[in-house]
Amino acid sequence: MLHDQRKVERLLDVVTYLIIIGVVGFALFPIIWTFLTSLKVEKDIITINLQYLPQNITFDNYVAIWNRSGFTTLITNSAIVTVMTLLTTILIGTLAAYSLSRYQFRGRNWILQFYLVIRMFPVVLMIVPLFVILRRLSLLDTRFGLALAYTTFLLPFCVWMMKGFFDSIPVDLEEAARIDGCTRLGALVRIALPLVRSGLVATAVFIGIASWNEFLFALMLTTSQGSRTWPVGLQLMIGEFQLPWGSFSAGGIISIIPIIIFFAIVQRSIIRGITAGAMKG
């Protein structure tokens, strides 16, 4: 009986691993395919018979992207807008989440529901109002204006995420710090934030990825090379009679390299933050 039970457990383990490998392979296949395409010459990309592996490996697509006019400007714009969005969203969102977690006041639940409703609306509906507001403030076609636009739809996510992490911290710890002379802000900085550091890092990573890859706002709210971001620059490579798949693939690989590096650096904090959120839920 025990032997049969162990056989069933081993079989279940094998099936579980096969499912996990299948899901991971399904998720990684587009990235691998894009990388292999970036190493192909144009004649090997558009063929009658599908070719999975490059016949002649070349890095000309990466050289073409690197030498393309405005490459460094586009990358710099994306990095600056992402950093500004991240700092603004984390600063405002953390303070808002802490106040909603610790204070009981009239309209608190309405504010939380309002943040949730904002996330329910399609982002495209916000384009016209934001366009008008940024034009009135003379922030249209600027990196700071674009960062503010990104903040509008990323801030609710930050508030809801950070509120859950703050709720998991015992209030007694902060009350003890206040008895020892800490202000409310001092208790937040010295007690609460170190305890939710992993959750803060996880939230920051998701916000950074969303702002780095955002395309619609960047396309509609920028018109010049000085503020245009990398995703828009890739889209503008499409010609009327030409679609450079090799260059597109190389650009896609280049665009995910910073995310992969950043994720690798803070991987442990992300896992701890997500696990803490799951345990809280």
Buried (B, 14 or more C-beta within 10 A) or exposed (E): EEEEEEEEEEEEEEEEEEEEEEEEEEEEEEEEEBBBBBBBBBEBBEEEEEEEEBEEEBEBBBEBBEEBEBBEBBBBBBBBBBBBBBEBBBEBBBBBBBBBBBEEEEEEEEBBEEBEEBEEEEBEEBBEEBBEBBEEEEBBBBBBBBBBBBBBBBBBBBBBBBBBBBBBBEEEEBEEBBEEEBEBEBBBEEBBBEBBBBBBBBBBBBBBBBBBBBEBBBBBBBEEEEBBBBBBBBBEBEEEEEEBBBBBBBBBBBBBEBBEEBBEEBEEBBEBBBEBBEEEE
